[in-house]
Amino acid sequence: MRRSGNIFESDCYRGRRFGDYSGNQILTIALSVISLIAVIYIIVDFDKVTAKIAVGIVNLLSMGLPVLAVIIGIMIMAGRFSRQRHRSFWGW
């Protein structure tokens, strides 16, 4: 396993610390439990979760994200225009 580069093989050369579970299995179980808790929370407080998402999106849009996107787009277009003009000047 050390030199094979496969991270999903068993880690038997290090020894097992948690019974018969490998590190990958422990991580999978922990993430599954966290996901289950999150699903239960979303089902129980669906209105509160959707309200928080809506408030977050409104705050994001009202902070000037669209203005920032327009400014970045103008900068990219100006950069492309100056590069094209530079190439055409030296290309003739």
Long-range contacts (C-beta under 8 A, 24 or more apart in sequence): none
